[in-house]
Amino acid sequence: MYAIIRTGGKQYQVAAGERLRVEKLVGEVGDTVELNDVLLVAEGETVKVGQPAVEGAKVTAKIVEQGKAKKILVFKKKRRKGYQLMRGHRQLYTSLEIKEISL
């Protein structure tokens, strides 16, 4: 059984027992999170597609980690003008462990 969920402006395919890294969600490590924006649920040959979401479906997950991703460098330059700008960015993320998918 698997589901397709939407969180943080992105879509993810998840199954029970998987670990997933998503955009930062509010909560502490060990908290349980319910993701209600389920777009599709598939179990064997049965597939339920929502328009846009499947009614009554939810994915329960546990927060495993809250952290920051690796730093990416953003470098801007304009030729012949002496303009250079270097900045770094670290995106916040939440690591989830999927517990169950329910309809």
C-alpha positions as a Markdown table, in Angstrom:
| # | Residue | x | y | z |
|---|---|---|---|---|
| 1 | Met | 0.0 | 0.0 | 0.0 |
| 2 | Tyr | 1.3 | 3.5 | -0.9 |
| 3 | Ala | 0.0 | 7.0 | -1.1 |
| 4 | Ile | 0.9 | 10.3 | -2.7 |
| 5 | Ile | 0.9 | 13.2 | -0.4 |
| 6 | Arg | 1.4 | 17.0 | -0.8 |
| 7 | Thr | 3.3 | 19.0 | 1.8 |
| 8 | Gly | 5.6 | 22.0 | 1.5 |
| 9 | Gly | 4.5 | 22.6 | -2.1 |
| 10 | Lys | 5.9 | 19.3 | -3.2 |
| 11 | Gln | 4.4 | 15.8 | -3.8 |
| 12 | Tyr | 5.9 | 12.6 | -2.3 |
| 13 | Gln | 5.1 | 8.9 | -2.8 |
| 14 | Val | 5.1 | 7.2 | 0.7 |
| 15 | Ala | 4.6 | 3.8 | 2.1 |
| 16 | Ala | 4.5 | 2.6 | 5.7 |
| 17 | Gly | 7.9 | 2.2 | 7.3 |
| 18 | Glu | 9.7 | 4.7 | 5.0 |
| 19 | Arg | 11.7 | 7.7 | 6.0 |
| 20 | Leu | 11.1 | 11.0 | 4.2 |
| 21 | Arg | 12.7 | 14.4 | 4.3 |
| 22 | Val | 10.2 | 17.3 | 3.8 |
| 23 | Glu | 10.1 | 21.1 | 4.2 |
| 24 | Lys | 10.1 | 22.1 | 7.9 |
| 25 | Leu | 6.9 | 21.2 | 9.8 |
| 26 | Val | 6.0 | 22.5 | 13.3 |
| 27 | Gly | 6.7 | 20.0 | 16.1 |
| 28 | Glu | 9.3 | 18.4 | 18.3 |
| 29 | Val | 11.2 | 15.2 | 17.7 |
| 30 | Gly | 9.0 | 12.3 | 18.7 |
| 31 | Asp | 5.7 | 14.1 | 17.9 |
| 32 | Thr | 3.1 | 12.5 | 15.7 |
| 33 | Val | 2.0 | 14.4 | 12.6 |
| 34 | Glu | -1.1 | 13.8 | 10.5 |
| 35 | Leu | -0.9 | 14.6 | 6.8 |
| 36 | Asn | -4.4 | 15.1 | 5.4 |
| 37 | Asp | -3.5 | 16.3 | 1.9 |
| 38 | Val | -3.5 | 12.8 | 0.3 |
| 39 | Leu | -3.8 | 12.9 | -3.5 |
| 40 | Leu | -3.9 | 9.2 | -4.2 |
| 41 | Val | -4.1 | 5.9 | -2.3 |
| 42 | Ala | -3.2 | 2.6 | -3.9 |
| 43 | Glu | -3.6 | -0.9 | -2.3 |
| 44 | Gly | -2.9 | -3.8 | -4.6 |
| 45 | Glu | -5.1 | -3.4 | -7.7 |
| 46 | Thr | -7.4 | -0.8 | -6.0 |
| 47 | Val | -6.4 | 2.8 | -6.7 |
| 48 | Lys | -8.3 | 5.8 | -5.3 |
| 49 | Val | -7.6 | 9.2 | -6.9 |
| 50 | Gly | -8.8 | 12.4 | -5.2 |
| 51 | Gln | -10.1 | 15.5 | -6.9 |
| 52 | Pro | -7.9 | 17.1 | -5.6 |
| 53 | Ala | -7.7 | 15.1 | -2.3 |
| 54 | Val | -9.0 | 11.7 | -1.2 |
| 55 | Glu | -11.8 | 12.3 | 1.3 |
| 56 | Gly | -11.1 | 10.8 | 4.7 |
| 57 | Ala | -7.6 | 9.6 | 3.9 |
| 58 | Lys | -4.7 | 10.5 | 6.1 |
| 59 | Val | -1.1 | 9.6 | 6.6 |
| 60 | Thr | 0.3 | 9.3 | 10.1 |
| 61 | Ala | 4.0 | 10.0 | 10.6 |
| 62 | Lys | 6.4 | 10.5 | 13.5 |
| 63 | Ile | 9.0 | 13.3 | 13.5 |
| 64 | Val | 12.4 | 11.7 | 13.6 |
| 65 | Glu | 14.7 | 14.8 | 13.1 |
| 66 | Gln | 14.5 | 18.6 | 12.7 |
| 67 | Gly | 17.6 | 20.1 | 11.1 |
| 68 | Lys | 19.2 | 22.1 | 8.4 |
| 69 | Ala | 20.4 | 20.9 | 5.0 |
| 70 | Lys | 23.9 | 21.4 | 3.6 |
| 71 | Lys | 24.8 | 25.0 | 2.8 |
| 72 | Ile | 24.5 | 26.1 | -0.8 |
| 73 | Leu | 26.4 | 29.1 | -2.1 |
| 74 | Val | 24.7 | 31.8 | -4.1 |
| 75 | Phe | 27.2 | 33.9 | -6.1 |
| 76 | Lys | 26.2 | 36.9 | -8.1 |
| 77 | Lys | 28.6 | 38.9 | -10.4 |
| 78 | Lys | 28.3 | 41.7 | -13.0 |
| 79 | Arg | 31.1 | 41.7 | -15.4 |
| 80 | Arg | 33.3 | 44.8 | -15.7 |
| 81 | Lys | 31.5 | 46.6 | -12.8 |
| 82 | Gly | 33.3 | 45.2 | -9.8 |
| 83 | Tyr | 30.1 | 43.8 | -8.3 |
| 84 | Gln | 30.4 | 40.5 | -6.5 |
| 85 | Leu | 28.1 | 39.1 | -3.9 |
| 86 | Met | 28.4 | 35.7 | -2.1 |
| 87 | Arg | 25.7 | 34.4 | 0.2 |
| 88 | Gly | 25.0 | 31.0 | 1.7 |
| 89 | His | 21.6 | 29.4 | 2.5 |
| 90 | Arg | 20.7 | 26.4 | 4.6 |
| 91 | Gln | 17.2 | 25.1 | 4.2 |
| 92 | Leu | 15.3 | 23.8 | 7.2 |
| 93 | Tyr | 13.9 | 20.3 | 7.0 |
| 94 | Thr | 11.9 | 17.7 | 8.9 |
| 95 | Ser | 12.6 | 14.0 | 8.7 |
| 96 | Leu | 9.5 | 11.9 | 9.0 |
| 97 | Glu | 9.0 | 8.1 | 9.5 |
| 98 | Ile | 5.7 | 7.0 | 8.0 |
| 99 | Lys | 3.7 | 4.9 | 10.5 |
| 100 | Glu | 0.4 | 4.2 | 8.6 |
| 101 | Ile | -1.9 | 5.1 | 5.7 |
| 102 | Ser | -5.6 | 5.0 | 6.5 |
| 103 | Leu | -8.7 | 5.6 | 4.4 |
